[in-house]
Amino acid sequence: MGISPDEPEYFLPRLLTLGHQVQELVMAARARGTDMSAVDHESAADTIYAIDAAVDPVLTEACRRWSAQVPIVLVAEGLHDEKGVEGAQRFGGDGPGVRIIVDPIDGTRGLMYDKRSAWFLAGVAPDRGPGTSLRDIVAAVQVEIPTSKQAFADTLWAVRGRGARCDRRHVLPREGSQRVEPQAVLLRPSQADNILHGFATVSDFFPGTKALAAELAEKIAEACVGPADVNRATLFADQYISTGGQLYELMMGHDRFIADLRPLFYAMQGRSAGLCVHPYDCAAVLIAQEAGVEVTNGLGGALDGPLDTTTGLSWAGFANKALRQRIEPVMVATLRAWLAAAEKGAGQQGDRRAT
């Protein structure tokens, strides 16, 4: 008997199992001494490292099995559809089905140097064709891929409208030791109404947008905390190179505000779209939303985008409504002023060329 695409309960345990398979695969590869930083190839979205490529067969084999019940379009890096378009592959026949968007290792750069956890991210949505978007996702999972010294790792999941859940699992069992049962973990974003003495970050991972990110961060800090006092540490930043990891920090109450606005910053500089967040990086954003995190497109609107691996996205996350109300007005006003100035400058430059 087939599965209705509107039944997230079918896919939730399967995506969780898949996430733990990827977690185990990466941990085993690291234990064998695999070079985590070896480059496999460059995709349209990002650099693909050897450890990224190693998990692709796990994803495709799972979708082949599941497609016996319902047609599936898998969206992930390194795949190609029947027309040769990068980023998607169909499994099963035609008819009503689902789209599953996956980032199997979000945060490869931190993990490959054993600095910080990466994350398996996945979301499932009824297949509405190429127009299927992040807001169509009905269930999502997020599985931590830990560093070598970690004995525990977190697993998060959500079904739309039913809240988010998390548990902490022992990932380094010793031979002969008693099995440690997963322990429930409370997801509780910060309830603070200001960023004072908290973590608030405008992402500036790579060269190209650092100046604008820093200037915006300073404007937000001055509006929320007051003039900078270089003798006191009243506000902190955390550049976690993983969208899933950043959302996790918001859900756990560690961070109060995070924004990754690289597409907007590129546009202000008249540059083509560069390295930035894509929808597959946001595959599990539903979990943060169900946990109470306010997530936007950076300009005050809802975060959305087609389920693909190439569309550039800007996003902002606020731990609660009060923080959003405090930060968003100054952030949006600043961004819109910069965008307008950039557009005016481009127009004036075009006028000069015409004359």
SULQUI-V622428 format. One record per backbone hydrogen bond with DSSP energy under -0.5 kcal/mol. CO is the residue of the C=O (numbers start at 1). NH is the residue of the N-H. If there is no record, write none. Layout:
co->CO nh->NH
co->CO nh->NH
This chain:
co->4 nh->7
co->6 nh->8
co->7 nh->10
co->7 nh->11
co->8 nh->12
co->9 nh->13
co->10 nh->14
co->11 nh->15
co->12 nh->16
co->13 nh->17
co->14 nh->18
co->15 nh->19
co->16 nh->20
co->17 nh->21
co->18 nh->22
co->19 nh->23
co->20 nh->24
co->21 nh->25
co->22 nh->26
co->23 nh->27
co->24 nh->28
co->25 nh->29
co->26 nh->30
co->27 nh->31
co->28 nh->32
co->29 nh->34
co->30 nh->33
co->34 nh->36
co->35 nh->38
co->38 nh->50
co->41 nh->48
co->46 nh->43
co->47 nh->49
co->48 nh->40
co->48 nh->41
co->49 nh->52
co->49 nh->53
co->50 nh->54
co->51 nh->55
co->52 nh->55
co->53 nh->56
co->55 nh->58
co->55 nh->59
co->56 nh->60
co->57 nh->61
co->58 nh->62
co->59 nh->63
co->60 nh->64
co->61 nh->65
co->62 nh->66
co->63 nh->67
co->65 nh->68
co->66 nh->69
co->66 nh->70
co->69 nh->3
co->71 nh->98
co->72 nh->74
co->72 nh->91
co->73 nh->75
co->73 nh->100
co->74 nh->76
co->74 nh->89
co->75 nh->102
co->76 nh->79
co->79 nh->87
co->81 nh->84
co->85 nh->81
co->85 nh->88
co->87 nh->76
co->89 nh->74
co->91 nh->72
co->96 nh->71
co->97 nh->127
co->98 nh->73
co->99 nh->101
co->99 nh->125
co->100 nh->75
co->101 nh->123
co->103 nh->121
co->105 nh->107
co->105 nh->108
co->106 nh->119
co->107 nh->111
co->108 nh->112
co->109 nh->113
co->110 nh->115
co->110 nh->116
co->111 nh->114
co->118 nh->145
co->119 nh->106
co->119 nh->121
co->120 nh->143
co->121 nh->103
co->122 nh->141
co->123 nh->101
co->124 nh->138
co->124 nh->139
co->125 nh->99
co->126 nh->128
co->128 nh->131
co->129 nh->128
co->129 nh->132
co->132 nh->307
co->133 nh->136
co->134 nh->137
co->136 nh->126
co->138 nh->160
co->139 nh->124
co->140 nh->158
co->141 nh->122
co->142 nh->156
co->143 nh->120
co->144 nh->146
co->145 nh->118
co->147 nh->150
co->151 nh->171
co->151 nh->172
co->153 nh->169
co->154 nh->144
co->155 nh->167
co->156 nh->142
co->157 nh->165
co->158 nh->140
co->159 nh->162
co->163 nh->159
co->165 nh->157
co->166 nh->185
co->167 nh->155
co->168 nh->183
co->169 nh->153
co->174 nh->177
co->179 nh->181
co->180 nh->170
co->183 nh->168
co->186 nh->188
co->195 nh->198
co->198 nh->200
co->198 nh->236
co->199 nh->256
co->199 nh->257
co->201 nh->203
co->201 nh->259
co->206 nh->209
co->209 nh->213
co->210 nh->214
co->211 nh->215
co->212 nh->216
co->213 nh->217
co->214 nh->218
co->215 nh->219
co->216 nh->220
co->217 nh->221
co->218 nh->222
co->219 nh->223
co->220 nh->224
co->221 nh->225
co->221 nh->226
co->228 nh->230
co->229 nh->232
co->232 nh->234
co->234 nh->197
co->234 nh->198
co->236 nh->200
co->238 nh->240
co->239 nh->241
co->240 nh->242
co->242 nh->246
co->243 nh->247
co->244 nh->248
co->245 nh->249
co->246 nh->250
co->247 nh->251
co->248 nh->252
co->249 nh->254
co->249 nh->255
co->250 nh->253
co->251 nh->188
co->254 nh->199
co->255 nh->190
co->256 nh->319
co->257 nh->201
co->258 nh->317
co->259 nh->203
co->260 nh->315
co->261 nh->264
co->261 nh->265
co->262 nh->266
co->263 nh->267
co->264 nh->268
co->265 nh->269
co->266 nh->269
co->266 nh->271
co->267 nh->270
co->277 nh->313
co->278 nh->281
co->278 nh->282
co->279 nh->282
co->280 nh->283
co->282 nh->285
co->284 nh->287
co->284 nh->288
co->285 nh->289
co->286 nh->290
co->287 nh->291
co->288 nh->293
co->289 nh->292
co->290 nh->164
co->293 nh->295
co->294 nh->318
co->295 nh->303
co->296 nh->316
co->301 nh->297
co->305 nh->134
co->306 nh->308
co->308 nh->280
co->311 nh->279
co->313 nh->277
co->315 nh->260
co->316 nh->296
co->317 nh->258
co->318 nh->294
co->320 nh->324
co->321 nh->325
co->322 nh->326
co->323 nh->327
co->324 nh->328
co->327 nh->331
co->328 nh->332
co->329 nh->333
co->330 nh->334
co->331 nh->335
co->332 nh->336
co->333 nh->337
co->334 nh->338
co->335 nh->339
co->336 nh->340
co->337 nh->341
co->338 nh->342
co->339 nh->343
co->340 nh->344
co->341 nh->345
co->342 nh->346
co->343 nh->347
co->344 nh->348
co->345 nh->349
co->346 nh->350
co->347 nh->351
co->348 nh->352
co->349 nh->353
co->350 nh->354
co->351 nh->355
